[in-house]
């Protein structure tokens, strides 16, 4: 990053980082975008062809002129259906994320990098308030932005689903990331478009651990909760969210 461009995290920036983490042989960006969109909106299943290619390119570039009925971030009806699935069929939706990752991403090489890069973008975006919740823990439990930097463990599949849920809910204007896209990418060579710059995803969160499990061991005693709080420095409210208790002493 150039240190001068204000960072804005949105769907296009998330998508750019996802593409960087692809496994070889790489799936094309149209397939990747469709897979992600279908998790959010079942109506996207019928989207094919050149139209999808154009949408994927413009979405990645955070093109402010992207105008499509297929990407319905913030749509009340689609969101209601998505949130209902997360509430009542969370494990099934999580399996869709896992299947997407298996098809598309090289987690052995790029899993931790992807988490670090996403967290860096979220932390750098001053437009995301400190009290914004990201539902990135097992069972769709939220963590405040202010507590993300204190995470010791990230549950990879839950994390990706929670960040995608945030994007689909709040990142309605994908064009806000246009300057950020230019700031975090560089020319990849003749007829190769742009690529993520070296150094992105390598600045912070070096000690964070990544789990590919989807279940979290819950402490059984209040002393356990105190220990977690002391260890992670997370806010009391976040610990209460994670461990489903009413208060901490």
N, C-alpha and C positions, 0 to 999 in steps of 0.2 A: 504494500500500500504506500501511496506517496506521502501520507501524513497530512495532506492538505485537503483532499476530497472528503467531505463528510460521508461516512459510511451509512448506507441504508440497506437493511436486510429485507428481502422480499422473495417471492417465488422464483424469479429469474436467477437471483444470486444462489439460492439453494440448489436450483437445477444445474447451474454451472459447476458447483462443487460436486454434486452427484456425478456429473459426467466425467469429471477428473478422476473419480474413484472407480470407474468401470473396470471390469475384468476383461481380459483378452481371450478370444477375439471380441472386440467391443460391439455391443448392440448399438444400433443407430439411435440418435437422439429422439426421433419420432416415437419409437417403441418405448423408450424410457419415459417420455412425457405421458404417453397414453396410459401406461401402467400406473403411474402416480395419480393421474386424474381419475381413473376408474375407481381407485380406492376411495376417493372423495365423492365422486358423482357417477352413479351407475349408468346414467344416460350417455356417457362418453364412449361406451362400448362400440357404437356404430361409426366412429370417426376413423377414416382411412384416407390414403392417397396423398396427392400433392398438397392438398389443403393442410393436412397434418404436418407435412414437412415445413411449410411456411410458418405455421403457428409455433412449432418447436423452436425454429431459429429466432423468431421475433421474441418469443417468451424468454429464451436464454439471454438474449441481448438486452432485455428489459426495454424493448422498443415501445415508446409511448403511443405509437400508432396501431399497436395490436388491438384489434377489435373483433372479438369472436364470441359467439354464443356458446362455445364449448367449454370455456374456462369461466366458471360461475362462482369465483371466490366471493364470499360475502352474501350470496343469494340466500334469502331467508328459507325458502322451501328446501333447497339442496342441503343447506347447513342443518336444518332440522332433521332431515333424514340421516345425515352423516352422524350427527351427535346422538341420535337415537341408537344407531348401530354401536357407537362407542360406549354408550351407557348399558345396552342390553346384550351386545355381542362383542365385547371388547377383544376377547381371545381370538375370535374368528377374524376380526379386522387385523389383529396383530399377525395372524398367520399369513394374511395377504402381504403385509410388509415383509415378512420373512421370505416368502416366495419371490417377491420382487428382488430382494437383496441376493438371494441365491442365483437368480437368473442374470443379474446385472452387475453386481459389485464384487470387487476383490477385497474382501474384508481382512484377509490375512496381511496384505500389504498396506491397504489404504483405510482400514476401518478406524483406527485411532486418529489418523490424520483428518479424516472427514469430520469426526466429532470435534476435534480441536478447531478446525477451520470454521465450522458452523458456530461454535461457542465464541470464537473471536469476532465474527461478524455481529452476532447478537450483542455482545458486550460493547462493541464499538459504536453501535447505532444509538445515538443519544435520543432518537425519537421513540425508542422503546423504554417506557418508564420502568423504574426499579420494582414497582409493585405488580408488573404484568406477570401472569402465570403461564408457565409452560408445562403441559401435562406429559412429562417425560419419564415418570417413574412407573414401575409395574402397577397394574390395576388402574391406570389412567390418573394417577395421583399427581397434583401439580407441585411445581417448585417455582418460587419467585425469581425473577431475573437477578435480583440483588444477591441471591444465594447460589446462582449457577457457578460463580467463580470459586466457591468453597466445596463443590462436589468432589468427592473422593472416588466415586464409582459411577459410571454411566452404563445403563442397560441399553445396548446398542439399538435393538429393534424398537423398544419402547420410546427411546430417544427420537429416532427418526419419525415414528408415528406422531409423537407429541409435537415436534417441530412442524411437521406437515399439517397437523390440525391447526396450529397457530397461523400458518400461512393462509390456509383455506378460509379461516375465520376473519382475519384482520388485514391481510395484505391484498386489498382489493385493487389498489393502483400499482401495478407491476412496474410502471414507467419510472417510479421514484428511484429505482435502482440503476438507471442508465449510466450515471456518472460513476457509480460504484463498480459496475461491470468493467468499464474502461480502466478504472484505477487498479483493479485486482487481476487484470489480464494483460497480455502483451501479444504482439504479432508472432504467430507460430511459423511463419515462412510463407513462401509463394503458394497461393491457393489453398492454404491450410487454416485460414481463419485466425482465431485468437486462442490462446491457452492461458491457464492460471499461472501467475507468476510464481517463481521460487520464493519461498519465505512465507507465503500464505499458509496458515494452519501450523506454523512452526514457532510462533512467538510465545504463546501462553499455554497453560494447562498441560505442561510437560509431564507431570506426575499423575495425571488422571488415569484410572484403571478402567478398562472396558470389559464388560461382561456380555456374553452372548446368550446368557440365560434370560428368561422372561419372568423369573420369580425372585422375590427379595425375601431374605430371612428377616423376620420381624422379632426384635427383642421382646421378651415376655415380662420384664420387670421395669418399674419406673427408673431404677438405677441404670438399666440399659438405655432408656431414653436420655438420661442425663449424660451418659457416656458418649452417646452419639452427638449430642449437642456440643459437648466440650471438644470432641474430636473434630467436628466439621465446621464449627463456628456458624452454622446455619441459624437463621432466625427461628424463634420459638414457633411462629406460625407455620413455617415450612415443615418443621419437625412434626408438629401436630397434624399437618396435612398428610405427611408421609406415613405416619404411624397410627393415624386415626384415633387420637386421644383428645380429650377436651382441654387439658391444661398440662403445664409442666411446673414443678416446684422449683 
